[in-house]
Structures are given as C-alpha cells and as structure tokens.
Amino acid sequence: MNLEIKLNNPITRFAPSPSGLLHVGNVRTALLNFLVSKKNNGKFILRIDDTDQERSKDKYIDSIKEDLGWLGLKYDECFQQSNRIKLYDEAFDILKAKELIYPCFETPDELDKKRKRLITRRMPPVYDRGALKLKQDEIKSLLDSGKKPYWRFKLSSKKVKFKDLIRGDVNVDLAAQSDPVIKREDGDYLYNLPSVVDDIDMSITHIIRGEDHITNSGIQIEIFNALDSNIPIFGHNSLLVSESGEPFSKRNAASSIEQIREKGIDPNAVNSLNASIGSSVDIEAYESLDLLADKFEISSLSKSPARYSNNQLDKLNSQLISNYNFQQISHLIKDHNDGFDEELWDCIKQNITTLSEVSDWIRILNEPIQGDFNIEDNYLIVAQDLLPNEPWDSKTWDEWISKLKEKTQKKGKELFMPIRLALTGKTNGPELNKLILLMGYNKVMERLKRK
C-alpha cells in the first residue's frame, strides 16, 4: 500500500549537484518535491550539493536556478553545502567519538584490485574492512609517514526496513553493502554525511528522489540513527527513460531543460508531462502549477519506469499555447515579438507546436519565400486574374477559390495546395481564409507572381 502525505506543512528539498545541466529527469524530482510542499502548505528548499569541488561549477549553479525559475518552481530557501562544512565537521566528530567511522589507507589501485578479485571469484564486490584490522600503532605509523586517510562509516549488518511513499515496504540489506566513504583523503566530504546533516538541520520531513537512491536511503537511515535524529519519510519515484529506453544524463545536452526552453516549449507543458508520466492518471495539460498541485497525488505514481516522449511533450505544448490569449502568449515570447500582433496570433495559434514557430511565421509573412516548389505558372496566373479586389472580409477566400475551381476544374489539394505553397512556402499552416486577410491584397498578389 502506498502511503499518503498526512503531515501539514511538510518540508521538502531538491538537492542537485552542479556538475552539469539539469535534464527532464532531474526537474521531475524537483517538481514532485515542489508539489508535495505546495499542496500541503509546506516549504520547498533548494540545496546545492557542491561538496565535490572538482566537479562543481558556478555556471551550473546559475543554470539550476534559471531552470527552476523558468519552470515556476519557486523555492523558499537556498543553501550551498560548500558554505556548511563546519556542520559536517561537527557531525564527523560525533560519529568518530562513537567509533562509527574509521580511517582507511588503501590507494584507489589497491581497492580496484580487491574489487576485481572478488568479481573473479563471483563474490559481491563489498569492501572487506581491511582498515579495521589495523592496530593503533600501525595507524600512527602510517600517519607519521605522511599518509592521509580517507574515512568510512561503519554499517551494521542488519536489514533496514522503511515505508516508502511510492513503493510501500522497502528493505535494504546493509550486509550486502560496502561501508560508505564519507570523507576523502583531501578532506572533501562525499554525498551521504552532508546530505543527512543538512536534512536534520533543515528539518526535512519528506525526501522524494529517484529509485537509484534506495540503497543510499538505507545507509542514510543508519546515519540518522547514529546522530540521534528523527528519520524523514522517503519516497522513491521511478526513473525517467527516453523513448528508446535509455536513461537521461547530464552529459546529454539534448535532454537538458536549457535546450527544451530554447526550442520554445511552454514550461507548463514540461510540468504537466513530468507530473503525469509514470502514474495512474491520464496525461493532461495544466495551465498553471496551482491547477497541477490541486490534482496531484503522490500515491498515483507507479514503480514502473516512466517513458518520456518528446511527441507527447509537443502535443501538450500545442494544446496549451493554442488556448492562450494574446496577452498570455506575448509574455511568453517577449524576446521574439517583433512584428507580432493579436491578429497574427489568432491566425496561427491552432497550427503551431512550439513558441519558436511564432518567429518562423513572422519571417514567412514578412520575408521573401525561398525555394522552387514546382508550381504550375499558368495556374498561378489564373489565380492572380481571379483574385478579388479589396476590401476583403471573411467571405473573400470562399469567393476566390470557388471561381478558381470553376475556371480550372481542379479540386481538393490540387485546388488549394499551389496557393498555400505560393503564399507560405509550406504544405501546412493556418487556414488560408484567415491568412489572406492577414497578408492583404498586395502581398498575396506579390506571392502569386512569385516575386
């Protein structure tokens, strides 16, 4: 059985590492945490997990904030782990005093050889705790020689059990896990300890993240207990995969939110799809996060992989933007609105998939049509001769095409497609009865003459 969010004022967090651009899977996790907090009058925290100084980049911190802002996922507070090292040092000392962490001196090469030997023997590649066998004088000798240790947290051998918001009963067998490294020899902290310390300090009540963190959750529950803290409620959502079944990666720019934004996708389409895929509810287009939060139930999420479809995203995007009035769409395309007016929007809005296509239509209507479309010149000459004089109204197209049909005996696509190609250079687009009114007599005649 799935659990429900029963706690008022939950505190959730999104904790990305600034080592690359956010992709749709990352922001799905952010969205789920945002919706849980918003729906229950809670708090949503952005925490930048940047303890890995080698991989963390300021430019990615900026892009994370920009992406969340574009999606409307407003966070109440923002923290960077690199500014909180003192807290981790204090927790480290507590665990050290309890003899729950221990120094290790193996080199990466030595650890790799151990791992390969175990794999060769068809045994789990679990750390053998060789460092625990070192005597105090041996440790002192290594330290005196200038050898710097890395540090591991000593796990129990029990099975950690917890109730998952999405998966129900979950068990993590710690005996099958290596003691996690929590501090490197250069002094930098790795993921698990800072994450737990921050969750305690920020009073996080619900941790919602990908299923690839289930083992981490079992390990972190041990650390929560070791620090005498309450344990948050966990929820592990299924991971997003592409249409081909491949997982998303920060190294694949094609799936980045930055590229989706540049393509001209409405952020509401991204949020609508991310909240619905991998769930038991139908995929719908929501015009705001308020509407989405009102309908969202975390219990609807499935344990099965969620397949992300660009075609579905385009479909949702088209549904959303076709319903926007001129004021709404002007706000969304404010950087591309030269030559854009209400009449143009009313004409094209049912025929575009992405916001970037607005610029395409502005160009089509204002710049010469390029290319040879193999249109019969005699047909266009007849169309010129029969083109009604202005003023034009909603009946002009029907009058013109009726005369053209009678004169040429053409029908269907043979009748109107040459006109569409001559006017726009495209085989599809807005209704021609609206388009000619937008273009006017002179421009229509100019296009028919193919100038």
Helices and strands as residue ranges (DSSP letters): E 11-14, H 24-39, E 43-48, H 58-71, E 77-80, G 81-83, H 85-97, E 101-104, H 108-120, G 130-133, H 136-144, E 150-153, E 159-164, E 168-173, G 174-176, E 181-183, H 192-201, E 206-210, G 211-213, H 214-226, E 233-237, E 240-241, G 253-255, H 257-263, H 267-276, H 289-295, G 298-300, E 306-307, H 310-322, H 326-332, G 334-336, H 342-348, G 349-351, H 356-366, H 377-386, H 396-408, H 413-424, H 432-448
